[in-house]
Amino acid sequence: GKTLVVREKTTYDDETRTILHSAVGGDLMNDYKKFDATLVVNPKADGHGSIVKWIIEYEKKNEDSPVPIPYLALCNQITEGLNSHLCASE
């Protein structure tokens, strides 16, 4: 696929176990007025592992702007990288 450049602002909230990635510039902003991807991590009740949820919030610049389905693969890659990082630190 085509390589895109995105400038983002990332904020962390340890209390709610969330990471917010907000696009603030770059190629992504050609199609969207707003693009936020929030990662929420909640420990499983049994204490073994966690449940990861992604929330994608976006506002199209116009009706021809695509629905951002292709970016879900990037969310999966980030989740897998996070999993590898957390498992390595145990």
N, C-alpha and C positions, 0 to 999 in steps of 0.2 A: 504494500500500500504506500500511499504518499506520506512523507514525513511532515508533521506539523510542529510549529513552534508555539508554545503557550507560556505566558508569564502568569504566575499564580501567587496568591497570598494564601499561606497555610496557617491555620490556627488550631491549637490543641486544647482540649479540656480533659484533664486527667479524671476529674470527678465524675463526668458523664461518659468517659471513655470514648470520646469523639474526636475525629480529625476532620476539619473542614478545608477543602481545597476550593478556592474561589478564583476563577479566571479573571485576570485584570488586563490582559493584553495578548497580542499575538494572533495567529491564524484563526483560532477558535472564535474570536470576537467578530470575524467576518460574517458568521451565520447567527450569532446569538448576542442579545443585549445583556443577558445574564447567564452564567453557567457555574453552578455550584455542585460539587460532589462531596457528600458527607459520609464518612465511614464511622459506623457505630459498632463497638465490640462489647458484647455482654457475656459474662461467664455462664456456662451451663450450670444448672441447679445441682448436678451431681459433682461439680468441681473438676470435671475432666473436660478440658477444652472450652471453647467459646463459640458463640453464634455471631457471625459477622453480617451486618446489613449495610447496604449502600443506598443512599438517597440522592437521586439526581434531580436537581431543580434547574430549569432553564427557561429562558424566554427567547423565542425566535425573533430575528430582526424583521423578517417578512414571511409571508405564507410559503415561499419557495425554500426557506431554510429547512434542512432535513431534521427528522427526529434523530436524536443522538445515539441510536442503537449501537453503532460501531464502537463507541467508547466503553461499552460494557466489557469488552475483551480486555481493555486496559485496567478496569476495576478488578477483574479476575487476576491479572498479572500482579497488581499491587497486593491483593489479598494473599496470593501464593508467596510473594516475597516477604510479607509480614509474617506469615506462618513459618517460613524457613528461619527468619531472624529470631522469632520468639522461641522456637524449638531449639535453636542453637544456644540460646542463653540459659536454658534450664540446666 
